[in-house]
Amino acid sequence: MNWIKRNLWFVCGGAVALLLMLGAGYYTWTRLDRNAKAREELNAAYEELKRLNNLNPHPGDGKKVDNIKLARQQQAELRAFLEKAAGRIERIAPIPDLGTNLTRAEYASALRLTVAQLQRDATNNSVVLPPNYSFSFEAQRQRAFEVANLTGLATQLGEVKAICDILNRAKINSLLSIRRERVSQEDNAGPPTDYLNVPSETNELAVLTPYEISFQSFGAELAAVMAGFANSPHGILVRSVNVRPAAIGPILDPSGFAVTPQPFTQPYFQPQPRPGMDPRLARGPGEMSESEQFRQRYGTGPGGGSSADAFRQRYGTGGGKDSLMSRYQQPVAPPPVAPVAAPPTGAAPRGGLQPMLDERQLDVTIVVRIVKLLPRN
């Protein structure tokens, strides 16, 4: 105790130093985790810097070349282009265009009138439709006053009309089907041929609504359809086109009845033998032997007689004047005409000009997307 009293300042200083050392140790121990995390962040930043330096194009050194600044300028140019393009894409008006105030009765009336108008336009442009076709709205026509999601259905009705207007102006041969996305409850009970299993796509700029169109036409009408989509003031993007030769089958006339095409055959005349005429000479060219055809062509009888004998044998007349006059008083049958047979498959063409283009009707399936721009903030 005396030593502590004599060295009180020394003892106090040692106690303070010990406390400081303990505090420093505790501080160091609690900061080890933070130090490890800082080291990881530093290594990650170094790796990112290394990656940026190895990029092509290089971000730039900030003095001579500043690619980050150039990227920002290009981003501004892209925004200006989007603003300009948005002004050129016209909105497809829903049918009817009444917004959220649309009622089921108004939609039912608009649907009936629009379908009737599309059918009339198809008839005026010689476009064959399936019987009583509803343009993918069969479920809504059956349950017009029970439909849900009136806004979505009105939008689709306007888009289908815009597509059909292009098809009618192109004067396609026949429209097979139009398929759309299901947007209402009654669509689940509708015909499967009216719907697609592909939903709409939404990105930062617009909503892309899919449609699939199947029709029959020739190459000129298909080109007119593609030109109509390209020149449309609305945003219609063609995603895929599938073309194949049309299958041979029954054709639907505008009244909806199936008409089966009949093959064309050239008429064939079979002369009837008269009294006293050799029956063999009344047969067609395909039923006579080569010797009989030779005698018939060059006027020799069966036994090698003269042409006069062959004349009397063929037309059943005698050698006198009266028999010759009676021959001209009777109706003369025209010479037999052989049917025109189709050339065998793979046979080489014979003489004359050969067709350079023998176009057949095509089955065409086109998948399009309707672009609906989102409102910009």
Summary of the structure (lengths in Angstrom):
residues: 377
radius of gyration: 45.0
end to end distance: 82.9
largest distance: 184.0
contacts: 878
relative contact order: 0.10
helix: 47%
strand: 15%
